[in-house]
Amino acid sequence: MRPWACIPLGLLAFIPLAAPAQLPLHQAAPSVQSFTVLEGLYADPDYESLIKLLQRAKLIPTLSKLNGTTFFAPTNDAIKRHSSSNALWERALDDSASGIPDNLQLRLRQELFYHLLNYTLPIIPTEQTPQEHKTLLYPRDTTEPPTQEPPPYPPWMPIPNGTLGSEPQRLRLSYRDDAVRVGVDASGRDGVKVIKDPVEAVNGLLLGIDEVLEMPPDLATVISRHPQLSYFSRILTPEMARFLNETPTLTLFLPVDDAWQALPSWERVYLESEFASDDLKLILNMHAIVPNEVRWSDSFTKESVKLPTIHGRELEIVPVEENKVKVSDAELVERDVYASNGVLHTVSSLLIPEGAIKHTPEKYLLGLNCTEFVSLIHSVNLTYLINDAESQYTILAPRDDVLKLFGHHELPHRGSEELKRVLQYHFIPGKWLPKKLEDGMLIETALKEPGLGGDPQVMAIEVTDEGKKKDQSKAIRFAGAGVMGEQVEINNTVIYFVSRPLVPPADVMETALPNLDLSTFVAGIFSTNLAETLKSTPKTTLLMPPNPAFERLGLLVSNYLVSSSSKADLERVIRHHAVVGVEYADALVNGSQRTFGTLEGSDLHVERRGSNRTVYLTPSGGWADMQSELLPLNMLTQTGVIHQVSDIMIPRSVHLTVGKLMKAAKGTTMTTMMVKAGLGWILNGTAPPEGSHWAEMGLKGAGWTLLCPTDDAFKKVNLTDLYANEDRLRAIVAQHLIPVPSKPSSPSTGSASLAVIDALVNNRPLPLDDSATYSTLQSTASAYGDVIVRVLDGAEGGTVIGIKGARGRDGAQDWARVIAWGRSTTGDGSGGVVQIDRLLVPYTPSWYVEYGGPVAVGVGGVVVIILFFLGVRWVWRRDTTEATYEPIGGFGHDDSEDS
C-alpha cells in the first residue's frame, strides 16, 4: 500500500484551510498534473537534497497526507548553500552520519514546515504589496528533548499551542523585479526568489525557490538584526534578552532609533550605563502587551482597541486613515515583524507617560560623564544619595577623566568603609548655588563622623573674584578642590564638577604634620605619647602654638618642657591646649561664651577686643600678664578642628619652679650649692624653714631670680674646699640671688617695677636693659653685692651681667655672659633663672683699694692744710716787710739816745 493511500481522521481539521485551494490563480494557471506534490518532488532531480531532508525529518508520510498544500521548495543549490552554514542541515544530508536526535529532528521538521502552507496558494502575487499567509510552522522550543508522549495523530503533523499560542507562523509573498518573492517584510522587500515554474499537483502547488527560508528567530534576535532598533538592541540587558527569548505570545511596540535620539544626551548615556537596568525593564514593560495572545496588525487596523501592557497602563491603538495607525501618542512605523515567540511593531516615539520614570541625580551623573563616580557609589551601597529625586543635595562630582588621571591607587579600595567615608564627603545636604556660597564658610556634608560624635563633618569653602566682572561667575573651591566649568542645576540637585576627588579631614596628627610651623608642638605630642589620645578623643578643638612661641617662653622654659624629665608637665600643657568640644572660628570670634574647658581639667578664658573682635586666650596658670592671641585657621580633623595661637599657655597644674628651670640651665652644681647653703627652699618656691637664719631675715620662697652658672663654669673651682667653707659658699650663692620685686634703675629710665614686664617679649624674669642695676642677697652683707647689666655693641654683641663696682687685676671674673633665661610661675611669677657662662665670685677689694683712698685723702688733706697755712704766713710776712718805713724826724727817744 502507498503511504498516501490513507487519510487519517485528524486531517479533517485542515479541511477549512484547504478550501482556498479551489480558488483560481491570477496569472496563467500552471498545468495540472496527475501526480501529487510528493511525486512532483521525486520527479524533479533539482529536489534530490530536499527529498533527503524530508526523509531524515520523517515528513514523507506527512507530505503525502496533505490534501491541499503549497510547498516552497528550495532547490539543490539553495540547500547546498544553506547547509554550508547550518550544521543541522549538513548533518542531515550526510549519508555517513548517524541518526539525528529527536530534538534536532524536531528542529529540522520545524524549518521544513516553514516552507509549507496548509492550503493551495489561491493567487500568485503580481505586485509588491505583500500577501500574508499562515504556514504549517507552530514554533516551539527545540532546545529541550521532546516529550515521550506519542504525537496526537500519525504521521508527524504540526502541533498547535507553541510559542505563538494556537497560531502558526506567518509568511509574506510579493512580486518584485519580475519575480515572485517569498518571505518578504511588510514593505515587500527582501525575501527569496521563486525560480521554477509553478507546478500544480492534485493535492497542492509546488514552487521552487533559490534559497532556504529562514524561520523567524526569537524577539531578542529579531531586535538585534532590525536596522531601526539598533539603539534598543545596544541598551538591552541580559535579563531583558532572556525575557524576550523565553516569553511566548509576546507583542511589542518598540520605538525606532530616531525616537531615542529625541531624548537628552545625558539620558541616553544613562540608559547605556550598567546602572539603568531597572528603568530599562520598566521601559520594556511599558512597550510590551500582556502575553496572552499574539497581536498581529490585522487585529487592530480596522477598529480601535486598547491593549494592556505588562507595566499596567493601556496602549490605545487607533486607525486614523488608510494604512496609518496611532499607538497612544506615537505613529505605527512598521507592523508585523515576525518572531518565533511573538510579533514586533515599531513606533515613532517612546510610549512613556510623563513622570513615569523619575529623573534621579544618578541618571544625570551618568549622563554627565561621571560613570566611574556612580560606580564607586554603588560599590559602597550609597545609592540612596543619588536615587531620590525629591531630596535636595549639592553633589561634588569628579568626572571620569579626573578619576582616571588620579588613578584608583589614590582612592580607597572599592566597597571599603574608607571609600564610603570619602564618597559621603562629596555630598552636601541642601541646594547650594554659587550665590549662597561665601569665602571662609563651613558647610555640613553627608559624612557623619564618629569622631564628631556622629555629627556631620564640615567642608571649607573658598570663593574668590579673581578680578572677574560682576556678570561672570566666581571661582569656587570645595575643600581645596577647584570647580571645573559651570555647575548643573537639575530639579532639587546642584552638581559641581571638581578638579580632584575630595579627601575628608584626616586625624589631628596627620593634619598637623605637614605644617612645619607647628613641628615643635607636634614633636612634643609624640614625645608624651598623647598622639593616640588626641586622635581618638571625639569632639576636640586643638590650639597649636607655632615654633617661635617656644622661644617667646624663654629658652629655659621651652628646654625644660621638651626635656625627657618633664613629660608629665608637658602633657598637662598640651592637654590645656585641647578644648573640649568642636569650636570653629566663627563660634570663637563671634560667640558669647567666655570660658572653655580643656582636657587638662582647667578652663581657658576668652576675651574679644576691638571692632574686629580679636580673640585673646588666658590660661588657668602660668603668668598673670600673659595672654595668647587666637589665629583661627579652621584646620578640620576627624575629631574636630585645629586653630593656631600665638603663645604657649601654661595651666595651673604646671609649676615652673626655679629648681626645674635650673635643670634646663644645666645648673646641677649650682643646685647642690644652694642646698648646701641652706637655700634649697628657693628651688621649690616654698617658704624658708621656720627658725632658720633666712626666715629670721623675713625672706619668702617666691620672687627670686637666680643667676645660674652652667656646670662648665665650675671646672676650675675646687668644690671640696668651697663646700667646706660654709660662709664663702653662702656668699657666692647670695651673690647670684636677686630678690624680686625690686626696683632696677638705669640712667635713662629711672626705676621700673617688674609688674609691667611684657611677658610676650621673650618672657624674661627681669629686664635686661643696659645699665640696669639689681640688688642681690649679698647686697645686705657687702657694698659690692649689687649686679649691673651691660648690653654690648659690636661684632660680639650680647648681654653681660657683673658685680657693680668690682675692679681689680682680673676684672673679667666679675662679669658673665647671659646665655638664656626662664621665668618661674611660682608666687606672682616674677622670678626665674638667668643662665650665665661663669661664676660670679663676691668681690672683696684689697687693703690698699679699701683703705688707700681714705688714707690718701686724709694725708692729702693735711698736706693741703699745712701748705695753706704756710702760704698764708709767707704772704703775711711778705706784706709786713714791704709795709715798713722811717718817720720824718727820726724815731723819737731812740734818736736821742744815739745822740
C-alpha positions in Angstrom: 0.0 0.0 0.0 1.3 3.5 -0.8 1.8 5.7 2.2 -0.5 8.4 0.8 -3.4 5.9 0.2 -4.9 6.6 3.6 -6.0 9.9 5.1 -6.3 9.9 8.9 -9.3 11.4 10.6 -7.1 14.0 12.2 -6.5 15.6 8.9 -10.2 16.6 8.7 -9.2 19.5 10.9 -7.4 21.1 8.0 -10.4 21.0 5.6 -11.3 24.7 6.2 -7.8 25.7 5.4 -7.8 23.6 2.2 -10.8 25.4 0.8 -8.9 28.3 -0.7 -7.1 25.7 -2.9 -10.1 25.7 -5.1 -9.8 29.4 -6.0 -8.4 30.4 -9.4 -4.9 31.9 -9.8 -4.5 35.4 -11.2 -1.7 34.6 -13.6 -1.8 31.8 -16.2 -2.6 28.6 -14.3 0.1 26.0 -14.2 -0.6 22.8 -15.9 -2.4 20.4 -13.7 -0.5 17.2 -13.3 -2.0 13.9 -12.4 0.6 13.4 -9.6 0.9 14.6 -6.1 3.3 17.2 -4.7 5.5 14.5 -3.3 5.6 12.8 -6.7 6.5 16.1 -8.3 9.5 16.4 -6.0 10.6 12.9 -6.8 10.2 13.6 -10.5 12.4 16.7 -10.5 16.2 16.0 -9.9 16.5 19.6 -8.6 14.9 18.5 -5.4 17.0 15.4 -4.5 18.5 17.2 -1.5 15.1 18.3 -0.3 13.8 14.7 -0.6 16.7 13.5 1.6 15.9 16.1 4.2 12.2 15.1 4.2 13.2 11.6 4.7 15.6 12.5 7.6 12.8 14.5 9.2 10.3 11.7 8.7 8.0 14.0 6.8 7.3 11.9 3.7 4.1 10.5 5.2 3.1 13.9 6.4 3.5 15.5 3.0 1.6 12.7 1.3 -1.3 13.1 3.6 -1.8 16.8 3.0 -4.8 17.3 0.8 -4.1 20.8 -0.5 -0.8 22.5 0.2 1.7 24.9 -1.1 5.3 23.9 -0.9 8.1 26.5 -1.4 10.7 24.0 -2.3 14.4 25.0 -2.1 16.5 23.6 -4.9 19.6 21.5 -4.5 21.8 24.6 -5.0 19.8 26.5 -2.4 20.1 23.7 0.1 23.8 23.3 -0.6 24.5 26.9 0.2 22.4 26.8 3.3 24.0 23.6 4.7 27.4 25.2 4.4 26.4 27.5 7.3 23.9 25.2 9.0 25.4 22.2 10.8 22.0 20.5 11.2 21.2 20.5 7.5 24.8 19.5 6.7 24.5 16.5 9.1 21.1 15.6 7.7 22.5 15.4 4.2 25.5 13.3 5.2 24.8 9.7 4.4 27.6 8.5 6.7 26.2 10.4 9.7 24.4 8.5 12.4 20.8 9.2 13.3 19.7 12.6 14.3 18.5 13.1 17.9 14.8 13.6 18.4 15.1 17.3 19.3 17.2 18.0 16.2 14.7 16.2 14.1 12.0 18.4 15.6 14.1 21.4 14.7 14.6 20.2 11.2 10.9 19.5 10.8 10.0 23.0 12.0 12.4 24.5 9.5 10.8 22.5 6.7 7.2 23.2 7.9 8.0 26.9 7.4 8.2 26.1 3.7 4.6 24.7 3.7 1.2 26.3 3.6 -1.8 24.2 4.6 -3.7 25.2 1.5 -3.0 25.7 -2.1 -1.9 29.3 -2.9 -5.1 30.9 -4.2 -3.4 33.8 -6.0 0.2 34.2 -7.1 1.1 37.8 -6.3 1.7 40.2 -9.2 2.6 43.4 -7.2 4.9 44.4 -4.4 2.2 44.8 -1.8 2.7 41.6 0.2 0.3 38.8 0.8 0.3 37.3 4.2 -0.1 33.6 4.7 -0.1 31.1 7.5 2.4 28.3 7.4 2.4 24.9 9.0 5.0 26.0 11.4 3.9 26.2 15.1 7.2 27.4 16.7 8.3 25.7 19.9 11.4 25.4 21.9 13.7 22.8 20.4 16.5 23.1 23.0 14.8 20.6 25.3 14.2 17.0 24.3 10.7 16.3 23.0 8.2 14.6 25.3 7.9 10.8 25.3 4.2 11.1 24.6 3.3 9.9 21.0 2.1 12.5 18.6 -1.7 13.1 18.7 -2.1 11.6 15.2 0.2 9.9 12.7 2.3 10.7 10.9 4.3 13.8 12.1 1.8 16.6 11.8 2.3 20.1 13.2 1.1 20.5 16.7 -0.6 23.9 17.7 -0.1 25.7 21.0 3.5 26.6 20.6 5.3 29.8 21.4 2.8 31.7 19.2 -0.1 30.1 21.1 -2.7 28.5 18.8 -1.5 30.5 15.8 1.0 29.2 13.2 3.9 31.3 12.0 3.2 33.7 9.1 4.9 34.2 5.8 4.6 37.1 3.2 4.8 36.9 -0.6 5.1 39.7 -3.1 6.0 40.3 -6.7 9.1 42.4 -7.4 11.7 42.6 -10.1 9.7 40.3 -12.4 9.7 37.5 -9.9 7.6 36.2 -7.0 9.4 36.8 -3.7 8.8 34.6 -0.6 9.5 35.7 3.0 9.5 39.4 2.3 9.0 42.1 5.0 5.9 44.2 5.4 7.0 46.5 2.6 7.7 43.7 0.2 11.5 43.9 0.5 14.0 41.1 0.8 12.7 37.5 0.6 13.8 34.6 -1.6 13.1 34.3 -5.3 10.8 31.7 -7.0 13.0 30.4 -9.8 11.0 27.5 -11.1 7.6 27.5 -12.8 4.7 26.6 -10.5 3.7 23.0 -10.6 0.1 22.3 -9.6 -0.4 18.8 -8.3 -3.6 17.0 -7.4 -3.0 17.9 -3.7 -1.3 21.3 -3.9 1.2 23.6 -5.6 4.9 23.3 -5.9 7.1 26.5 -6.2 10.9 26.1 -6.5 12.9 28.8 -4.7 16.6 29.8 -4.9 17.3 30.0 -1.1 16.1 28.3 2.0 13.5 30.2 4.0 14.9 31.1 7.5 12.4 30.7 10.3 11.9 34.0 12.2 14.1 33.9 15.3 13.1 34.9 18.9 12.3 38.5 19.6 15.7 39.4 21.1 17.4 38.2 17.9 14.9 40.0 15.7 15.6 43.2 17.6 19.3 42.8 17.3 19.0 42.4 13.5 16.5 45.2 12.9 18.2 48.2 11.3 15.9 50.7 13.1 16.2 49.2 16.5 20.0 49.4 16.9 19.8 51.7 19.9 17.3 49.5 21.8 19.5 46.5 21.0 22.5 48.3 22.4 20.8 49.0 25.8 19.2 45.6 26.0 20.3 43.9 29.3 20.9 40.2 29.6 17.8 39.9 31.8 15.7 41.7 29.2 17.1 39.5 26.5 16.1 36.4 28.4 12.6 37.7 28.8 12.4 38.4 25.1 13.7 34.9 24.3 11.6 32.9 26.7 8.2 34.7 26.9 5.7 33.2 24.4 2.9 35.1 22.6 4.6 38.4 23.2 3.6 41.5 21.3 6.0 44.5 21.3 5.6 48.1 20.2 9.2 49.4 20.2 10.4 52.9 19.4 12.8 53.3 16.4 16.2 54.8 16.8 15.0 58.3 16.0 12.7 58.2 19.0 15.6 57.6 21.3 17.7 60.4 19.7 15.0 62.8 20.8 16.0 62.2 24.4 18.6 64.5 26.1 22.1 63.2 25.6 22.6 62.7 29.3 19.6 60.5 29.5 20.8 58.3 26.6 24.2 58.0 28.3 22.4 56.9 31.5 20.3 54.3 29.6 23.5 52.9 28.1 25.2 52.5 31.5 25.2 49.4 33.6 23.0 51.1 36.2 19.9 51.6 34.1 18.6 48.0 34.2 15.6 48.8 36.4 14.5 51.7 34.2 15.1 49.7 31.1 13.0 46.9 32.4 10.3 49.5 33.2 10.5 50.9 29.7 10.2 47.5 28.1 7.2 46.6 30.2 5.5 49.8 29.0 6.0 48.7 25.4 5.1 45.0 25.9 1.5 43.8 25.7 0.3 41.3 28.3 1.3 38.0 26.6 -2.0 36.1 26.4 -2.2 36.1 22.6 -0.1 37.5 19.7 -1.4 40.8 18.4 -0.8 41.0 14.7 -1.8 44.2 12.9 -4.9 42.7 11.4 -6.4 42.7 14.9 -6.2 46.5 15.3 -6.2 48.1 11.8 -9.9 48.1 11.3 -11.1 49.4 14.7 -9.7 51.0 17.8 -8.5 48.7 20.6 -6.9 49.2 24.0 -4.2 46.7 24.8 -2.9 46.4 28.4 0.8 46.4 28.9 2.9 44.4 31.3 3.5 47.7 33.2 -0.2 48.1 33.8 -1.1 51.0 31.6 -3.1 50.6 28.4 -2.0 51.4 24.9 -4.7 52.9 22.8 -4.4 51.8 19.1 -6.5 53.9 16.7 -6.5 53.6 12.9 -6.6 57.2 11.7 -6.6 56.9 7.9 -5.7 54.4 5.3 -2.6 52.4 6.3 -1.9 54.8 9.2 -2.3 53.8 12.9 -1.8 55.8 16.1 -0.4 53.9 19.1 -1.2 56.2 22.0 0.8 59.4 21.1 3.1 57.7 18.6 2.6 56.5 15.0 2.9 53.0 13.9 6.1 52.9 11.7 6.4 49.2 10.8 4.0 46.4 11.5 4.2 42.7 12.0 7.9 41.9 12.2 7.7 38.2 12.8 9.4 36.4 15.6 9.3 32.8 16.8 7.6 33.8 20.1 5.5 36.8 19.1 5.4 39.8 16.9 7.1 43.2 16.8 5.7 46.6 15.7 7.8 49.7 15.6 6.6 53.1 16.6 7.8 56.7 16.1 8.3 57.7 19.8 8.6 56.3 23.3 5.3 55.2 24.9 6.2 56.6 28.3 3.8 58.9 30.1 5.3 62.0 31.7 6.7 61.3 35.1 6.6 57.6 34.8 10.4 57.5 35.0 12.0 59.6 37.7 15.0 61.7 36.7 17.2 61.0 39.7 20.6 62.5 40.3 22.2 59.2 39.4 20.9 59.4 35.8 22.2 62.9 35.4 25.6 62.0 36.8 25.8 59.1 34.4 24.8 61.3 31.5 27.3 64.0 32.5 30.3 61.7 32.3 30.5 60.7 35.9 30.1 57.0 35.4 33.0 55.9 37.5 31.9 58.1 40.3 28.5 56.4 40.2 30.1 53.0 40.0 32.1 53.7 43.2 28.9 54.9 44.9 27.2 51.6 44.1 30.2 49.6 45.4 29.6 51.0 48.9 25.8 51.0 48.8 25.3 54.7 48.9 22.8 54.7 46.1 20.2 56.4 48.3 22.1 59.6 47.9 21.6 59.6 44.1 18.4 57.7 43.6 16.0 60.1 45.5 14.6 62.7 43.1 12.9 64.6 46.0 15.9 65.1 48.3 18.0 68.2 47.9 21.7 67.6 47.6 24.7 69.5 46.3 26.9 66.9 44.6 30.7 67.5 44.1 31.4 65.0 41.3 34.7 64.2 39.7 34.3 63.3 36.0 35.6 60.1 34.6 38.7 61.8 33.1 39.6 63.3 36.5 39.3 59.9 38.3 41.3 58.3 35.5 44.0 61.0 35.9 44.3 60.4 39.7 44.1 56.6 39.3 42.5 54.1 41.6 45.6 53.8 43.7 44.9 57.2 45.2 41.4 56.1 46.3 40.5 53.5 48.9 39.5 50.1 47.7 36.1 49.5 46.2 33.5 48.5 48.7 35.6 49.6 51.7 34.4 51.7 54.6 37.1 54.3 53.9 35.8 54.7 50.4 32.3 55.1 51.7 33.6 57.9 54.0 35.3 59.6 51.1 32.2 59.5 48.9 29.9 60.8 51.6 32.1 63.8 51.8 31.2 64.7 48.2 27.5 65.3 49.1 26.2 68.4 50.8 22.6 68.4 52.0 20.7 71.3 50.5 20.8 73.2 47.3 23.9 75.4 47.4 24.0 77.6 44.4 27.1 79.9 43.9 25.2 83.0 45.1 24.8 81.4 48.5 28.5 80.5 49.0 30.8 82.8 50.8 34.5 82.7 51.3 35.6 81.0 54.5 32.2 79.5 55.3 31.9 75.9 56.6 29.2 73.7 55.2 28.0 70.4 56.7 28.3 67.4 54.5 26.6 64.0 54.4 29.5 62.4 56.2 28.5 61.5 59.7 31.9 61.4 61.6 32.2 59.2 64.6 35.0 61.4 65.8 32.5 64.3 65.9 30.0 62.2 68.0 28.0 61.3 64.9 27.6 65.0 63.8 28.2 65.9 60.2 31.7 66.7 59.0 32.1 70.1 57.6 33.8 71.4 54.5 35.7 74.7 53.9 34.6 76.9 51.1 36.8 79.4 49.2 35.3 82.0 47.0 37.4 84.5 45.1 36.6 87.1 42.4 40.0 86.8 40.7 39.3 90.2 39.1 36.4 89.0 37.1 33.5 91.2 36.2 30.2 91.1 38.1 28.4 89.2 35.4 31.0 86.4 35.5 30.9 83.5 37.9 33.2 83.5 40.9 36.0 81.0 41.4 34.8 78.4 44.0 36.8 75.8 45.8 35.4 73.0 47.9 37.9 71.6 50.4 40.7 72.9 48.3 39.4 71.4 45.0 38.6 73.7 42.2 35.4 73.7 40.2 35.7 72.9 36.5 33.2 74.5 34.3 29.7 75.7 35.2 27.5 73.9 37.8 24.5 72.0 36.6 21.1 72.7 38.3 18.6 69.9 37.9 15.4 69.9 39.9 16.4 69.6 43.5 20.1 68.9 42.8 23.1 71.0 42.0 26.2 69.3 40.6 29.6 70.9 40.7 32.4 69.2 38.8 35.5 69.2 40.9 39.1 69.0 39.8 40.1 66.1 42.0 38.4 63.6 44.4 37.8 65.2 47.8 39.5 63.8 50.8 37.7 64.1 54.1 39.7 65.5 57.1 42.3 63.2 58.5 43.1 62.6 62.2 44.6 65.5 64.1 48.2 64.4 63.9 48.1 63.7 60.2 46.5 67.1 59.6 49.1 69.0 61.7 52.3 67.1 60.5 52.6 68.9 57.1 52.6 72.3 58.8 56.3 72.9 59.6 55.5 75.9 61.7 53.9 73.6 64.2 56.6 71.0 64.3 57.9 71.7 67.8 54.4 71.3 69.4 53.7 68.2 67.2 57.0 66.7 68.3 56.0 67.4 71.9 52.7 65.5 71.4 54.6 62.4 70.1 57.1 62.6 72.9 54.4 62.4 75.5 52.5 59.6 73.8 49.5 61.8 73.6 49.1 61.3 69.8 46.7 58.4 70.1 44.7 60.1 72.8 44.2 63.2 70.7 43.5 61.2 67.6 40.8 59.2 69.3 39.2 61.7 71.6 36.0 62.9 69.9 34.8 66.4 69.5 38.1 68.2 70.4 39.5 71.6 69.3 43.3 71.7 69.4 45.0 75.1 69.8 48.6 74.8 68.4 51.3 77.4 69.0 53.9 77.9 66.3 57.6 77.2 66.8 58.5 80.8 67.8 56.2 80.5 70.7 58.7 78.2 72.4 61.3 80.9 72.1 59.0 83.5 73.5 58.5 81.4 76.6 62.2 81.8 77.3 64.8 79.2 76.3 65.0 77.6 79.7 61.2 77.1 80.0 61.0 75.6 76.5 64.1 73.4 77.1 62.5 72.2 80.4 59.2 71.3 78.7 60.8 69.3 75.9 63.2 67.5 78.2 62.7 63.9 79.0 62.4 64.5 82.7 59.3 66.8 82.3 56.9 64.7 80.3 54.2 64.9 82.9 54.3 68.8 82.8 54.5 68.9 79.0 51.5 66.5 78.8 49.5 68.9 81.1 50.5 71.8 78.9 49.4 70.0 75.7 46.1 68.9 77.3 45.5 72.5 78.3 45.6 73.3 74.5 42.9 70.7 73.8 39.4 72.4 74.2 36.5 70.1 74.9 34.0 70.4 72.1 34.3 71.5 68.5 34.7 75.2 68.3 35.0 76.6 64.8 36.4 80.0 64.1 33.0 81.7 63.9 32.0 80.5 67.3 35.2 81.6 68.9 35.3 85.0 67.3 31.6 86.0 67.2 30.2 83.8 70.0 29.5 84.9 73.5 31.0 82.0 75.5 33.8 83.3 77.7 35.2 80.1 79.2 36.1 76.8 77.6 37.0 73.6 79.3 40.1 71.7 78.3 41.3 68.0 78.5 43.7 69.1 81.2 40.8 69.9 83.5 41.1 73.7 83.9 39.4 76.4 81.8 40.6 78.8 79.2 39.2 82.3 79.4 38.3 84.2 76.3 38.4 88.0 75.7 37.3 89.6 72.5 38.7 93.0 71.7 38.1 95.7 69.1 35.8 96.0 66.2 37.3 93.0 64.5 36.8 91.0 67.8 40.4 89.8 68.1 40.3 86.8 70.5 42.8 86.6 73.4 43.0 83.4 75.5 44.1 83.4 79.1 45.3 80.2 80.6 44.4 78.9 84.0 48.0 79.2 85.2 51.4 80.5 84.1 51.9 84.2 84.3 49.1 86.7 85.1 50.4 89.1 82.5 50.5 86.6 79.6 47.8 86.1 77.0 47.7 84.2 73.7 46.1 85.6 70.6 43.9 83.2 68.6 44.7 82.8 64.9 41.6 81.0 63.6 42.6 78.5 60.9 39.8 76.0 60.8 42.1 73.1 60.0 39.5 70.4 60.0 40.2 67.0 61.5 38.3 63.7 62.1 37.6 64.7 65.7 37.2 68.5 65.4 39.3 71.4 64.3 42.8 72.9 64.8 43.5 76.6 65.4 46.7 78.4 65.9 47.6 80.5 69.0 50.4 83.0 69.3 51.9 81.7 72.5 52.0 78.6 74.7 49.5 78.5 77.6 50.6 77.1 80.9 47.9 75.6 83.1 47.7 76.0 86.9 48.7 72.3 87.3 52.2 73.1 86.0 54.5 74.8 88.4 57.7 76.1 86.8 59.9 76.5 89.8 63.5 77.8 90.0 64.7 74.2 90.5 63.0 73.0 87.3 64.5 75.8 85.3 68.0 75.1 86.8 67.8 71.6 85.3 67.1 73.2 81.9 70.0 75.6 82.6 72.4 72.7 83.2 72.9 74.1 86.7 73.3 70.9 88.7 76.4 72.2 90.6 74.6 75.4 91.4 71.6 73.4 92.7 73.9 71.5 95.0 75.5 74.7 96.3 72.1 76.2 97.1 71.0 73.1 99.0 74.3 73.1 101.0 73.9 76.8 101.6 70.5 76.1 103.2 68.7 77.8 100.3 67.1 74.7 98.8 63.6 76.1 99.6 64.1 78.7 96.9 64.3 75.8 94.3 60.8 74.7 95.1 59.3 78.1 95.7 58.5 77.4 99.3 59.0 79.5 102.4 62.2 79.1 104.3 62.2 76.7 107.2 60.9 78.1 110.5 63.6 79.3 112.8 66.2 79.4 110.1 68.5 82.3 109.5 66.6 83.1 106.3 63.3 83.0 108.0 64.5 85.5 110.6 65.6 87.7 107.7 61.9 87.7 106.5 62.7 86.1 103.2 59.9 84.5 101.1 60.0 81.4 98.9 58.8 83.0 95.7 60.1 86.0 93.8 63.7 85.1 93.3 65.8 85.4 90.2 68.8 83.2 90.2 71.9 83.9 88.1 72.7 80.3 87.3 76.2 79.4 86.1 76.4 76.3 83.9 78.2 73.3 85.2 81.1 74.1 82.9 81.7 77.3 84.8 82.9 75.3 87.8 85.6 73.4 86.0 88.4 75.4 87.7 86.7 75.7 91.1 87.7 73.4 94.0 84.3 72.4 95.0 85.6 70.4 98.0 87.2 73.5 99.6 84.1 75.5 98.6 81.7 73.1 100.3 83.9 73.1 103.4 83.8 76.8 103.7 80.1 77.5 104.5 80.4 81.2 104.8 82.1 81.6 101.4 79.6 79.2 99.9 76.7 81.3 101.2 78.3 84.4 100.0 78.7 83.0 96.5 75.2 81.7 96.3 73.8 85.0 97.7 75.7 86.9 95.0 73.6 85.1 92.4 70.2 85.5 94.0 68.2 88.6 93.1 65.1 89.1 95.2 62.1 90.4 93.3 60.1 92.5 93.1 62.9 95.0 93.2 63.4 98.3 91.5 66.0 98.2 88.8 67.3 101.6 87.8 69.1 103.0 84.8 70.3 106.4 83.9 67.7 106.8 81.2 64.7 105.1 82.6 65.0 105.6 86.3 63.2 102.9 88.1 60.7 100.4 86.8 58.6 97.7 88.5 58.7 94.1 87.3 54.9 94.2 87.4 55.0 95.9 84.0 57.2 93.3 82.3 55.8 92.4 78.9 55.6 88.6 79.2 55.2 88.3 75.5 58.7 89.7 74.9 60.8 86.6 75.4 59.3 86.1 78.9 62.3 87.4 80.8 62.3 87.1 84.6 63.7 90.6 84.9 64.5 93.4 82.4 68.0 93.1 81.0 68.3 96.7 79.8 71.7 98.4 79.6 72.9 99.7 82.9 70.0 98.2 84.8 71.2 97.5 88.4 69.8 94.9 90.8 70.4 94.2 94.5 71.3 90.6 95.4 71.0 88.7 98.6 74.7 89.6 99.1 73.9 93.3 99.0 73.0 93.3 102.7 76.4 92.0 103.6 78.7 93.7 101.1 78.9 97.0 99.4 79.7 95.1 96.3 76.6 92.9 96.3 74.7 94.7 93.5 74.9 93.5 89.9 74.7 95.6 86.8 73.6 94.7 83.2 75.6 95.8 80.1 74.4 95.4 76.6 77.4 95.0 74.3 77.8 96.5 70.9 80.0 95.4 68.1 80.6 92.1 66.5 80.3 90.0 69.7 77.2 91.8 71.0 75.1 90.1 73.6 74.4 90.9 77.2 76.7 90.6 80.2 76.0 90.9 83.9 78.5 91.6 86.6 79.2 92.8 90.1 78.7 96.5 90.3 81.8 98.5 91.3 84.1 95.4 91.1 87.6 96.1 89.9 91.0 94.6 90.2 93.7 92.8 88.3 91.3 90.2 86.9 88.1 92.1 86.3 86.8 89.5 83.9 86.0 87.3 86.8 83.4 89.8 87.9 81.4 89.6 84.6 79.4 86.7 83.0 77.7 86.5 79.6 73.9 85.9 79.6 73.1 82.7 77.7 69.4 82.1 78.3 66.6 82.7 80.8 63.4 81.3 82.0 60.6 82.7 84.1 59.1 80.8 87.0 55.3 80.6 87.7 55.6 80.3 91.5 54.3 83.1 93.6 53.3 86.0 91.4 55.5 84.7 88.6 58.1 87.5 88.9 61.2 85.3 89.4 63.1 82.8 87.4 66.5 81.8 86.2 69.1 83.6 84.1 71.7 81.2 82.7 75.3 82.7 82.7 78.5 81.2 81.5 80.8 81.9 84.5 80.6 82.0 88.3 80.3 85.5 89.9 82.7 85.4 92.9 81.8 88.0 95.5 84.1 91.0 95.2 86.4 91.7 98.2 88.8 94.7 97.5 92.5 94.6 98.6 93.6 96.7 101.7 95.1 99.4 99.6 92.0 99.6 97.5 89.8 99.5 100.5 91.8 101.9 102.8 94.2 103.6 100.4 91.6 106.0 99.3 90.7 107.4 102.7 94.3 107.5 103.8 95.4 109.2 100.7 92.5 111.7 101.1 93.4 112.3 104.7 97.1 112.8 104.1 96.4 114.9 101.1 94.1 117.0 103.2 96.7 117.5 105.9 99.3 118.4 103.3 96.9 120.9 101.8 96.1 122.4 105.1 99.8 122.8 106.0 100.6 124.2 102.7 97.6 126.5 103.0 98.9 127.9 106.4 102.5 128.1 105.1 101.3 130.1 102.2 99.3 132.4 104.3 102.3 133.0 106.6 104.5 133.7 103.7 102.1 136.1 102.2 101.7 137.8 105.6 105.4 138.2 106.1 106.0 139.5 102.7 103.3 142.1 103.1 104.7 143.1 106.5 108.2 143.6 105.2 107.1 145.7 102.3 104.9 147.9 104.5 107.9 149.1 107.0 109.2 152.8 106.7 111.2 155.5 108.9 109.3 158.6 110.2 110.4 162.1 109.4 112.4 163.4 112.2 113.7 160.1 113.5 112.4 157.5 115.8 111.9 159.5 119.0 114.0 158.8 122.1 116.0 156.3 120.2 117.4 159.0 118.3 118.2 160.9 121.4 119.9 158.0 122.9 122.1 157.8 119.8 122.8 161.5 120.1 
